[in-house]
Amino acid sequence: MPTKPRYKLPTEERLIRSAVHYLERYASSAANLRKVLERKVMKACAEHDRDPSDFAALIDKVVDKCTGSGLVNDRVYAETKTASLRRRGGSRRKIEAQLISKGVDKDVIQSVLEHDSGSDMDAARIFARRRRLGPFRTDGNRQQRRDKDMAAMCRAGFSFDIARRIIDAQDDADG
């Protein structure tokens, strides 16, 4: 007895429903939505022995509809992602890297970061507080852990100067 295919072949209606369902749960850039739909099409095509490139125009059409209707807006996505990462202590470099990985255009990223009111120094202080680095360390062996704390700050995308100023601050109000 043959098993029923798990995935149905994509149609415009199915892809729109999938896109709306995804966008209800997650904020997304146009390029990221395209990747999500391409993965869905790849699974269905693998099951039905079809070529995924046959559905490329259909994916483009669905992404264009979502962009045209305002469901997807790369600038708004970049602004909200930037604000969210800043609140959690994200550096400018980390924000750029995450937005690039989601397919946001570099011009949009630069424009959003130019209008960003947060500074790397404030973000570094938040990051150090969240990770209990430098002056926020509670176990008392600050000097022994200084190099590791500096490395953590630099891996998070902060410059050496900012990392040094935060880690070497006398108390959590300095920096």
N, C-alpha and C positions, 0 to 999 in steps of 0.2 A: 504494500500500500504506500504510494508516494506521499511524502509530507507536503503540506501546503507551504508555499514560500512565506518566509517570515516578513520580508519587506516587499511592499508594492512598488511598481515602477512609478517614478515621480511624474506628477502632472503639475501644471501651474497652481491649481487649487490646493493640492497637497503641500506643495512647497510654501505657499503663502500661509497656510495653516501652521506649518512647522515654524516658519519665521516668526509669526505672531506669537506662538506659544513660547518660543525661545526669548523673544523680546519682552514678554510679560514677566519673565523671571530674571533676566539679566540685561544690564545696559550693554550696548555693543556699538562698535564702529561698523561701517559698511564693509570693510575688508574682513573683519572678524565674522560678520554674518555670512559673508560669501564662503568663508572656510567651513562654517558650521553646515551650510547647505550642501557644499561639495562633499563633506564626509557622509552626509545622509544619502546623497546620490550614489556615492562610491559603494556603500553597503548594498543598496538596492541593485545596482548594476552587477555587482559581484554575484549576487544570488540569481539573477536572471541572465547572466552571460551577455551583458550589453556593454557598450563602450560609454564610459562616463562623459566623454567629450561631446556626445550627442545631446547632452542636456545642458551644456555650458550657456547657450543662449537663453534657455529657460531660467537658469540661476541668475544671469545678468538682469533679466526682465523683472524677476521677483525682488532683487536687491534695489533696482531702480524704483520700483513701486513703493518699497518701504522707505527709501530715501525721500521720494517725492511727497509721500503722505506725512512725513515728519516723524515717523516711528524711529528712524535712524538719522542722527545728526552728529557728525564727527566732532564738530566744534563743541557742542554741548557735552558730548561724551568726554572729550579731553578736559573741559573745565571741571566737570564733576569728579573725574578720576584724579585730577591734580589736587583739588580741594580735599578729597578723601585721603590721598597719600600724604599731603602736608599735615593733616590732623594726626596721622600716625607716625610722623617723623620721617617722611620720605624726602630725600635730597633731590635737587634739580636733575642730577644725572640719572637717578633711579626712575624718576617720573618720565624723563625722555625715553629711557630704555623700555619701560612698560608700554608707553603709548606707541612707540615704534613697533614693538612686538605685536600689538593689536592692529597694526596697519593704518594708523592715523598719519596723514600727510605731514611732512616735516615743517612746512610753512604754517600749518594750523598749530602744531606743537609750539613753534617759536612764538607765534602770536599769543597763545594762551599763557605761556611762561613769562612773556614780557608784561602781561597784565596781572600776573599773580602777585598778590600782596604779601605772601609769606616769604621769609628769607631762609637761607640754608642754616644760618646760625640758630634761629628759633627751632627749625626742624631738627637740627642736631641735638639741641637740648631736650626736645621731646623724645627723640630716639634714645638718648643716653638714659633718660629717666625710665622709659619703658623697659630697656634691657638691663637696667641697674649697673651702668658703667660709670667709671670715674667718681665724681662727687656723690652719685646716687648709690654707690656700692654700700651694702649693709654689713658685709662680713669683715670689714676693717683691714683687709690686706690690699689696699689700693696700689701701693708702689710695686708690689709683686705682680699685679695683674695689669699694670699700665700698658705694656707693649701689646698685650692681647686686646685690651680695650681700644687702643689706638687702631689696631688692625681691624677690629669689628666696625669701627666708625668709617674707616677708609673703604672697606668692602661694601658698606652701605651707600657709597658714592660721595661722601663728604671729603673735602680737600684736607690735606695734611694739616694745614694751618688751623682750620676750624676744628678738626678732631683734637689737635693739641690744646687749643684754648678751652674746649669743653672738658677734656679728660684732666687737664692740669688745674682746673678751677678749684679754688679753695672750698667753696660750698656750692650748693645747687642754685644759688641766685647769681653767681659769677658767670662769666663766659663771654 
